[in-house]
Structures are given as C-alpha cells and as structure tokens.
Amino acid sequence: MPARIEDYAMIGDCRSAALVARDGSIDWLCWPYFDSPACFAALLGGPEHGRWKLAPEDPHVSSTRRYHDDTLILETRFETVEGCVAVIDFMPLRDGAADLVRLVKGIHGRVTMSMELILRFDYGASVPWSRPLDGEDATGPGVRLIAGPDKVVLRTPIEIQDVPGSLRARFDVTAGDTVPFVLSRVPSHHADPREIDPLAALADTERYWRAWAHRCQLDGRWADAIRRSLIVLKALTFVPTGGVVAAPTTSLPEQLGGERNWDYRYCWLRDATLTLQALMLGGYYTEANDWSHWLVRAVAGAPSQVQIMYGLSGERRLPEWEVDWLPGYEGAKPVRVGNGAVGQLQLDVYGEVMDALHQARLGGLTPDDATWEVQTKLVAHLETVWRQPDEGIWEVRGGRQHFTYSKVMAWVAFDRAIKSAERFGLPGPIDHWRDLCREIHADVCAHGFDKGRNAFMQAYGTSEMDASVLMIPLVGFLPADDPRVIGTIEAVERDLMHDGLVQRYRTSRVDDGLPAGEGAFLACSFWMVDCLVMIGRHHDACILFERLLSLRNDVGLLAEEYDTHHARQVGNFPQAFSHIALVHAAIRLEALADDDRAHDAENSASLSAVDDGDVDDEARFEHVGYRAVRA
C-alpha cells in the first residue's frame, strides 16, 4: 500500500517532481519531465511498479521531516534505539540533465541502513536491463539501467547487490558519515550522464532556492505560508517553456476508492489569472513574464481552436487512455494518462486569458507585439459562441449547460478588453464591447439569479448551488455589498459548506457523468475566505483561513481536496490551484490587517485631537462608528 497522500513531500527541479513518503520511499517520479511516463509508480500500485526506498533496517523507527528553510530540499530524520540518521533528498536544477540525489548523514550512534531501488519504466511496465558501470568510460562505481528510450545510472560508493528485479544495499552509518546516492537519467542512445559532486550539488541547490525565496516581497502574519506556496508554484513551473502544471501526479482520487481520477500534469488556462497575480504580488515578475509568453504561444492560432489546457510546451493533443496494469491508489481505478477534457468547450477560459494578460500589463510586463491581435481575435470569436451551453469550470461529463460562471467569465473577457484598450491606448471597438458587456450582464442577472433564494445558481434554469459563483465579486461582476452577492455567499454557506469546508457542488444532485461523492474542493474554501473579507465578516474569514492552514501536511503541502469524513487529503498532490488560492486569501487578509493598523493609527491621532478639543462631535461619531463596523 502507498502512504496517505498527505504523508508525501515533493522535491523537484522545475522540470519534474518526485514524491517522498515519510518512510523514505520515493513512490512517484515521471522522468525527465512532468508528463513523461513514470519510472517510480508505486503511488498507484505497489513496490513492484517502481520505488526507491532508503531507510533504517530497524522496523522500530520513528521519523520527522522538514524542508531546509525556504528550499525544496527535504530532510527526513530517522531515530532508532541505536542512533539517528538524516536522509536529505533533492533534485539539482541544471540544464540538460536530470538527477535525483539522496544523502545519508550520520547524526549520532550507529544505524544500519537498507536501500532498495526498483526501477520500472513506462508506468511500472518495463523492467530495465542492468549492468555495472565498467570499461574505459566508467567514472566510478555504479549501475547502468536501460529499457527502450530510457537510461538511468546509479552512482554510490556503497556496494550494490543486483538481485532479480531490483538493486539492494545494506550499510552502516555512524556520526559524521555522509553516504551519497546519485540517480541520473539520459536518453538511452546518449553517453552516460556525467558524474556530479553530490555535496556541491546540495550547496548549489540550497543557494538557488534561498535566493529565489528571498525575492518574495510579502511579509506579515502568514508570510511563511505564502512563501511555501510560492515555492510550490515555482516547483510546478516547467522552466524550458514557462508553463505551470496543475499537479505533478495523475489519478490520485477525489474520492477514496472512486473513479474521479484525472491526469493533472498539464497546463490549464484557467490557472493563468491567479497564477500571474500570485507571482506578481510576490515580486516574481520573471516567472510571470515567462508564463504570460507561454500563454500567448499556447493560444495562438485560430480562435475557434482555443483549448482549456495544453501540454508543457503548448501541445494540443492530450489523448486520454487507461493504464490497466496499475491497480490505482488504494484501489481507485481507472488510472488515466492524458485528459479527455482537452476537447471540451469551456467559455470561462476566454475571460481567464483576457484577465491574465490585462493583469500582466498592469504589473508592468510587456506582452509580445502580436498579443493584442490575438486577444482581439479571441473576443471576436467569443462574441459568436458565448450564448452556447458548455461543460463549465468543473469539466463535467454529463452534458453541456448554460453555467452561470461561464457567462460571468465571458463578461470578464469583454470587460478586460475595454480596460486594456482604455488604459494602454490599444485599438478596438470599445463601444461595441460595452454593448456586449451590458448584454451578458443582463443575461446572467436575468437567468442565473434565483430571486426566491436571493442567490446565483450553478446554471440557468436549475436550483443547484455551485461554489464557482463565489467568484462573482472577486472578478468584479458585481460589488461585494450588492444584496445579490451577499445572498449568494450565504446560500453557498448553507448549501455547500460541509464540516466547515466548501464543496464545489452536490455531486449527489448534479449529473456530472460520474458516481456521486468527492471531498471538499480546497480552492473553493479559500474563495469563501476572500468573500467573507469583502463583505466585512473578517473574524469568520480568519477562522476559516486558519482551519485551511491546519489541513496542510507537516511540510506545508495541500492536495486538491479534503475528505472531512476520513480526515484525509484527496486528489492530485500537491495542487497548484489550492496553493494559488491560499496565496490570494492570505494576501487579502494581510491587506485587511494592514488597513486595520493604518486606521488604528489614524483613529488614535484623531481621537487625541478630540481629547484636545480640535474635532467636532460629528467627526468623533464617525470614528466610533467606523470601529463598530470593523469589529
């Protein structure tokens, strides 16, 4: 059995990522890229499908772990009755190479360690041919493993036993010892990867991550949580192109034992707006610029062919197929590669693209010269399709509907076109776009709003709630103090809050093409935090936000959803959308705290003036009233 989802930590090199369990087993790695076939797939099966375990031989062992401050370097400490060791895991960031380094450091006493490497290419299907490194081209002790297009080399000073199907070692570590293991991957037709100095690689990797993290321009009460989430987003960035994957995994279930299992190792357009904003708010304009250029390249072409997601380099074909030889995480089948939702119509992506590029301009980024031409063609096409039903933000497979959120984001597309044209002097039919904005706005308010419930519904003509309508004030469709917005937020609380967290919608009452049941979608709960702040319920917002922070695992990572019944994280892990929403909610709360401090200072000065007889009774009343409202 694999570990619980929340018992994994992630390491990565901004090209791929590995998941490391508390017991020292690396159970997931797609190499050399996020969307490559996995060579360690025990996460979706068992050890026989590939893993690399490095841990004390003593079964009576306890472990604690942490990331080195502001890095993606994982240190797991194992305590036995005889001593203590630390296993340090990381993936160096270097061009043209893929390495995974594990260092065993003796802390005190003597510990007998066990190493087992089971490499299985092609999602656990292909057993490699192994040979010792020897001959004139050998640079030291090690083993070469080859199958088809893949070659992996393991280098270590420890004697390796090549037993059928795996590589094993047993060795002792005493205080002060450091035993390295370096796994490197190259195409099988290339020469062996060059040997690296593992200690120098550790120092270089530490310097890289700390220098990156220290560029963060945010501080305050939740600065650590923000910085860890931004590091997660950076780790999910595919550096060669600037794309950001939704998660480094596939088929981790949204319901334990269920079939809501999807491949998230691709780049979703709807993440663009929040990703850009989160990175720019943190001061990371280089990554935001790379992402915006990826976005323009990905959507370039015929506007009618815009997709909801793309591959790491903008690939359009992501056919979905099932890996029938893998039993799935805790038996959750099928295991899927690719994502069939790539062919769906989702009108909201037009709004997300237009908003992302508008935010990029506001942030001082300079899109390509052709960017505005692409944008105007996109909204011209949207004008012809916005009235159609679509599959919506949640990619339902139960048939198209007129989803309220999709129409709201169509409005966003034209609204941001107007704002960009006016703010930056860009050409376009602004008056015509204004007419379209008015038409869409009226359509949503007439058909998406239920007057009896005083709330916006999931879709036109339905009585079901959907957490996506929480975005209505966040994107500026209506102001937060509009009674319809307040009613909608309260309706989501009544209908979709379960055990204190927000569900996307009631799967038992909505035909999304799948059996009912899933966890609470964490990004939706963070949206609720944002909305509570905007309508003045600051205390409730802080309580919910702290609850959400408590759901992170011991190293600060979040999956897509949380199963309140089993008290477990579920869904693909770690999930970019969850961490993006965390950053935004934390920044909104921190801005509120800053505003409180500024007003407290202002009030203190003004009330002092009152005591000195310099302010009239009306001004004094305003200050008292302000304090009461904010409380």
N, C-alpha and C positions, 0 to 999 in steps of 0.2 A: 504494500500500500504506500502511495506517496504521502508526504506530510500534508497537514492542513495548509490551505492556501496562504493564510496569514503567518505561517511558520517559515515562509521563504523570504529571503532577501535577494536583491538584484545587484549584480555587477555588470559593467558594460564598457564598451569602447566607442560609443556613438556610431556604431555600425551594426552591432548585435548586442545581445544581453544573455546572461545566464542566471538561473535561479538556484540559490544555495539554501538547503534546508538546515535546520538547527543541528542536525546530527552530522553535519559535514558532508552531505551528499549533494552534488550538483546534478539535479534531475532534469534540467531543461537547458538546451543550447541549440540554436539554429546558427549554422556557420557556413560562410563568413558574414552573412547579412541577416537582418531580422526575418526576412521572408524566405530564407534558404531552408532546405529540408533539415530537420533536427538530427543531430548526431547523439544527443542525450535526450531521450523521450520517456524516461521513467515516470515523469509527471503525469503522463496519460496512459500509463500501463504499469509495468514493474521493472525491477533491475535488469531483466533480460532485454529490455528495449533501450538500454543505454543509460549509464550514470557514471559518476566519478566520486567515490566515497573515500574520504581521508579523515580518520578519527582514531581515538584511542581504542585499543583492543579490548580493554576492560568494559564489560557491558554496564557496570555500575558507575556511570559517569554523568556529571551534570555540566551544562553549558550555559554560557551567557555570550552575548554578542553586541557589537556596536559598529557603526561606521566611524572611521577616523574622521575627526572634526572636518565638516564641510568638504567631504570627499565621497567617492563611491568605492572606497577601499573598505572591505568588510573584514573585521577581526572577530573570530569566534574562540572563546577561551573554554577549554575543557579541563575540568577538575576531576582527578581520580584520587584514590587513597594514597597513591604513591607520588603524585606530583601534579603539575599543571603545565599545559602547553597552550600556545595560541596558534591557530591556523589563519593566515592572512591571505585573502582571496581578492584578486583584481584582474582587470584586463587593460593592459597598456594601450594608450592611444598613439598609434604610429601609422604612417601612410604605407599602404601596400602590404600590410601584414596583419595576421590575426593570431593573437597569443592569449593564453589563459595561464596565469601564474598562481601557484599555491606555495606558501612558505610556512613551514612548521618551526616555531620558535619555542625553545625550552624556557619556561619561566622559573620553576623550582622543582626539585626532586627528579625522578626518572619516570618517563612514561613510555610504554610500548605502544607504538602506532601501527595501524593497519591501513594499507592502501589497496583499493580495488578499482581498476579502470575497465569499464565495459563500454566500448565504443561501437555504436550501431548507426551507420549512415542511413539516409532516406527514411526518417521517422521510425527508426528501430528495425528496419527490414534487412539491411545489408551488413553482414559480418565481414570485417576487413581482414585482409591478409597481413600478418605481422612478421617483421624481420628485424633483427638487431641492427643498429647503425654500425656499419663496419666498412672496410675498404678505404681507399685513398680520400674519399670525400667525407669521411666521418670526422666530426669535430669534437666528439666526446661520447660518453656512454649514453645509450638511449635506445628507443624502439621506433621503428617506422611502421605505420599502419596505412594500408591503401585499399580502396574499393572504388572502382569506376573512376569518376572525375575527382575524387577527394583523396588527399594525402594529409595525414596528421603525424607529427613527430613528438614523442615524449622524451624529454631530457631530464635526468636527475642523477646525482652521484650514488643513489641507493640502488642496490642490486634488484633487478626486476625478474620475476618469475613469469614466464609466458605459458599460461595454462590454457586449455581449450576454451576459447571464447572470451578471455579476459587477461589483463595484466595485473599482477599482485606483488605486494611487497610487505615486509614486516621489519620494523626497525625501532631502535630505542632513541629517545631524545632526552638529553639532560639539560640542566640550567645553562643558558648561554649558547646552546647549539642553535643553528639555523639550517634546516634541510629544505632545499628548493625542489619544486617540480614545475616544469615549464612545458605546456602543451601548445604546439604551433600548427597552423593549418595553411596549406597552399594547394593549388590545383595539382593533381597527380602527375601531370606531364612537366611540371616545373622541378627545378633542383630543390633539394631540401631547404627549408627556411633557415635563415642564418640564426646562429645562436645569440641569445641576448643575455646580458648580465641581470639576473633577477632582482638583486638589491638596487642596482642603478635604475632599473625599470620602476621599482617601487617608489624611489625618491622622485623620479620624473613624473609619475602618475600623481603622487601626492601634491607636488608643486602645481601641476596643471589644474587639478580640481580646486585647490585652495585659492589659486589666483582667479579662477573663474568665479567661485562663490563670493570672493571678496569684492567683486564688481557690483554686487547687489546693493542697490541704493535704498533699500527699505529697512526700517528698524521698528522698534516698538515691542509690545507685549507678545506678539505672535511671529516675531522675526525668524525664529528658528524653524517654525513650521513652514513659513513661506519659503525660506531658503532651501529646506529639504525638498519641498515640492518642485521648486525651480530646478534643482539638481536632477530630479526625476525626469522633468520635461527635457532637460538638456540630454540626459542619457537616452531618451527615446527619439532624439534627433538623428537623422541619417545624414552625417556630415557631408558626404560627397555631393548631395543634391539640396539639402536644406529641408527636406520633408520631415514630418514628425509622425511616427506611428502611434496608433491608438493604444496599443499594448504590445509587449514582446511575445505574447502567447496566443495560442489558439485553443478553443474548445474547453476552456475552464467553464463549468456550467453556471448559469444564472440561477438554477435550482438544482440542489444536490440530487444526483440520480436522474435528472431530467434530460431533455433534448434541446434546451435553449443554449446551444453550444456553437459559438461562431469564431471565425478567424479574424483577429483584430490586428494583424501585423501589416496593416496598410495605412494610408493617409486619408483621413476624412476631411472633406471641405468644411463641414460644419464646425470643426475644431478651430478653423482658421482665425475667426474673430477673437475668441477668448485666448487662444494661444498667443497671438500677436499682442493683445493688450497685456496679458500677464508678463510676457517677456519685456515689453517696453516699460511697463510700470516698475519692473525690477531693474531697469537700466541696461537690458541686454539688447541693444539695437542691432548688433551684428547678426545674431540669430534671427531676430525679427525680420531683418532685411533679406536674409537667405530664404526664410520661409515665404515671404511675400513674392520673391522672384520664382520660387518653386511653384507657388500658386498660379502665377501668370502663365508659366510654361505649361503647367498641367491642363489648364482650362483652354489654352489657345486652340484655335481651330473653329469648326462650325459650331455656333452657339447651341444648335439643337442637339449636339452630341456631348454637352457637359454632363459629367457623371458626379455621383455623390462621393466617390472615393477613387483613389488611384494607387498605383504601386509606388515604390520608393523613389523611382525616377520619373514618375508620371505615366507608368504603364496603364493601359486601359483594360486589358483583358485579364480578369482575375477569376477564372472559372472555378466553381465550387465542386469539390469531389470529396468522397468519404474514404478515410484511411481505415479500412475494415479490419486490419490486423491489430490495431490498437484497441484495447478494451475501454478506454476512456477514463477520465479522472473519477475515481470511486465508482466506476461502472456507468458514468454518464456518457451515453452514446447518442448520435454518432460523433466521431472525431472528424472535423471538417478542415479542409485546406482550400483556400480561396473563399470568396464570398459572393453568393448569388445576388445579393442586394445591389451589386455594382450596376445592374441593368434597370434598377427602379427609377421612377420619376419621383423626385422629392423637391418640391418647389422652394423649400426653405433655403436650399444651397445658394440660390441666386442672391438672396438677402445677405447670407453669410459672406459670400465672396465680395459683394459690394461694400459691406460694412468693414470687412478686413482691410480692404485697400484704402478705404476712407480713413480708417484708424492709422494705417501706415503713413499716409500723407500728414495727418495731424501730428504724428510722432516725429516728423522730420525726415522720414525715409523718402527716397526718390525712386519711384517705380520706373520701369523701362518706358521708353518713349511710346511704345505701342500699347501700353497698359490701358490708357483711357479709351483707345479704339476698341480694345477687347471688351471693356466694360460697357460701352455704349451698345455694342452688338448684343451683349448678353441681355441687357434690359429691353432692347428691341424685340428679342425673341421671347422674353418673359411676358411682354405685352400680349403675345399671341397664345400663351398657354396658362396664364395664372388662373383662369376660370375653370381649369380642368381639375378633377379629383387626382390625388396622388397617394403614394404609400406612406408619406409623413416622416417625421423625425425619427420615429422608432422602427422604421423599416418593416412594417407589418407585412405579413404574407397571407392575410385574409381578405385581400381586395382593397381597391382604392376608395378613398372617401375625400370629402372636402374638409380636410383637417384645418382647424382654426389657426394653429401655429404656422402652418404652411402659408396661409393667406396673410397673416401678420408679417411674415418674413418677406413676402412679395412686396408688401408696402414698404418694408425696410429698404429693399433694393432701390426703389424709385426715390425714397426719401434721401438715401445716401448719395444717389446720383445728383439730386438737386443740391445737396450740401457741398459736395465736392466741386461741382461746377461753379457755384457761387463763391465758395471760399478760395478756390485756387484759379479762378478765371478760365475754366475748361469749357470747351464748346459743347452745346447740347440743347435740345428742345425743352428748356426748363418749364415753360408754361404747360406744355403737354404732359410732362411728368407730374406736375402739380395736379392736373386734372385726374391722372391715373391714381395718384395717392388718395385724392378725395373719394374716388370711386371705390377703391379697395377698402379704405377705412369704413366707408358707409356700409359696404357689403358685409364686412366682418361684424360690425356692430349690429347689423340687422339680422344676420343669420347665425352667427357664432355665439350670441349672447342670449341667455335664458332669463327673461325678465322675472319669471316666477321665483327662480333661485338666486337672482341677482348675481350671476356668475357667467363667465365664458366657459363653453363646453369643449369637449375634445374635438368634435366635428359638427358640421351643420346638420341639424335635424336629429341629434342624439341627446340623451340625457346623462351621458357619462362624463366624468371629470378626467382631466389629464394634466399632469404636473407641468407640461410644456407651456401652459397658459400663464405660469408664473413669470415667463419672460416678457409679458406684455409691458409692464412698467420698466423692465431692465433695458429694453431696446428702444423705449421712448414712444411706443404706440399710443399710450395714454399715461397721464401723470399719476404718480402713486396715490395722490389724495382724491382721485376720482372714485366716487362711490362704487362704480362697477369693478374697479381694481381691488378695492378693499373687500368687496363682497366675494370676488374670485379667490383671493388669498384665504379668506375664512372658509370658503367652500372646499378648497383643497385640503385645508386642515381637517375639516370634518370628514371628508370622504376618503382621502388618500393617506392621511397620517396613521401609521400602524406602529405601535410600540415606540412612538416618538420620532419616527423617521418617515420620509415621504416616498410613496410608491409612484411609479410612472403613471399607471392606470390600473384598474381592476382587471387582471387577466381572466378572472372567472366570469366577467360580464362583457368582455370585448373580444370579438373574433379577430385574433391576430394570426390565425393559421397554425397555432401551436397549442398543446395542452396547457391548462392554467397552472400558474404558480411560478413565482420568482421572488428574489429578495427586494429590499428597498434600494432604489437607484440613488447612489450617494450624491451625484451631482445635483439631483432634484432637491435634496435636503439642504445643500449649500445655497441653491437658488432661493429656498424659503428663508434662509438667514438674510440674504440680500433684501428680500421683500419686506421682512419684518423690520429691518432697519429703515427702509424707505417710508414705511407707514408709521414710524415712531415707536414701535414696540421693541425698544433697544434691549431691555432686560431679557425678554423671550429670545431675541436673536442671539445674545451672548450664551444663554443656557444651551440652546440648540447647537451653536458652534462648538462649545466645549464638549458636548456629547459626541459630536462628529470627530473631533480630535482624539477622543478617547478610543475610537474604533480603529485608529491606526495601529499597525503592529509595533513591536518593540523597536524597530528601526525606522518608523515613520511612514510606512507604505500603506496604500489603500488599493483595494480591488475596485471593480465596477459597482458591486452591490454588497449589501449586508443582510444576512439571513438572521432576523431577530429571534426566530424560534430556536434555531440551533446555536445562536450567538457565534456565528462564523462569517468571515468574508467569503463572497462567492463572485463568480465571473472572472474575466481575464484580469491579469495582475502583473505588475502594477498598472493601473488605468490612468492614462493621461487626463481624460475628462474629469475624473474625480479630483486630481491634483490641481488642474486648472481652476475648477470651481472653488477649491479650498483657497487658492491664492486670492481670487477675486473677493470672496467673502471676508477673508482676513484683512485685506486692504480697505474694504468698505467699513469694517468695524474699527480699524485703526484710524481711518479718517474721521469717524464719529468721535473717537476718543480725543483726537487732536482738536476737533471742533469744540468738544466739551472743555478741554483745557484752555483754549483760546477764549471761550465765552466766560469761563470761570475767572480768568484774569481780567477780562473786560468788566464783568459784574463786580468784582472786588474793587476795581478802581472807581466804578460808577457809584457803588454803594458807599464808598468812602466819601465821595463827593456829596452824596445825600446827607451823610452824617455831618458834613461841613456846611450844609445848608445851601449848596450850589446847584441842586437839581430839584425840580418841582415834583409835586405829588404824582402827576401823570407818568413821568419817567420812572419814578420809583415803582409804580404799579406794573409798568411794562417789564421791569426786571424780575419782579416777584412772579408775574405770570409766566415769563419765559422759563424760570426754574421749575415751576409746577408742571408745565407742559413736558419738558425734557425728562423730568423724573418719572 
